Amino acid sequence: MKTTSEQQQAFPMKKKQGSSQNNKWEDHYTRKARKENFPARSVYKLQEIQEKYRLIQKGDRVLDLGCSPGSWLQYSATLVGTNGRIAGIDQKKVTVQLPSHVTVHTGDIFSIHSVMGQEMIHPYDVVLSDMAPDTTGNKFVDSARSLALCEAAFDIVRHHLKSGGSFVCKIFQGEDFKQFADSIQKEFHKSKIYKPKSCRKASKEIYIIGIDKKQEEICPDTASGHP
Ligand SMILES: C[S@@+](CC[C@H](N)C(=O)[O-])C[C@H]1O[C@@H](n2cnc3c(N)ncnc32)[C@H](O)[C@@H]1O
């Protein structure tokens, strides 16, 4: 069972008609998610990304960083099918029902190896990061915290994403956004910056997408066995 605060986060309560306050977070996508049994409206962001770039394929291994309350897990599980595999990690528990080819770990991304153990041995075809920090309302603090999560996700991508694989990374646009986008561009053959229509207009969030990770360069001297 979800706690009340988790439910409110996923589906903010609709105010009764005639209430003096309007619920500013209730919108078309929130209602659609509720109707389609997804725990969060963010599922439509990944759906838009998938429809545009076709990153996730049947049979893929997908790593979902910041996966709670679980709508990206549910959606990616249908895309990869039962021959694929999804692993997720989040500080918050995931309480939604998930098929058996999805595994979820509760813990901090900064300790991913101890939290996920064996799950990090084989490389992934796709790494998703929809992580968001607790916001303070101060745009400099929030974007710096978002960047720290993105850098941690990118570090995981460098070591655990296959060559040819893809990376989707949510970031709050701030001062260092361009520098981070450039570092993604260097690691992948193609990179895109995309704001799905389902993102709230007022939100600073945007997605950086890396497509077709480059092969790791091997130094010719090391390859021939000479130091
Ligand atoms: C917008 S929600 C993700 C929603 C998810 N994509 C879905 O569709 O259900 C962002 C998540 O990032 C998680 N998060 C933030 N910092 C984290 C960290 N250091 N380690 C793990 N998860 C983190 C939060 O707990 C939160 O659940």
The ligand as an ORCA input file, in Angstrom:
! r2SCAN-3c Opt
* xyz 0 1
  C      10.202     12.359    -10.985
  S      10.509     11.010     -9.920
  C      10.666      9.663    -11.077
  C       9.363      9.208    -11.653
  C       9.485      7.920    -12.418
  N      10.205      8.107    -13.669
  C       8.124      7.353    -12.732
  O       7.700      7.497    -13.882
  O       7.486      6.781    -11.861
  C      12.163     11.301     -9.421
  C      12.724     10.267     -8.481
  O      14.137     10.470     -8.324
  C      14.458      9.885     -7.081
  N      15.802     10.271     -6.620
  C      16.265     11.510     -6.366
  N      17.529     11.460     -5.897
  C      17.887     10.144     -5.876
  C      19.067      9.454     -5.467
  N      20.146     10.099     -5.004
  N      19.081      8.096     -5.566
  C      17.997      7.429     -6.016
  N      16.844      8.030     -6.398
  C      16.781      9.381     -6.334
  C      13.359     10.406     -6.169
  O      13.276      9.614     -4.984
  C      12.129     10.321     -7.067
  O      11.366      9.183     -6.819
*
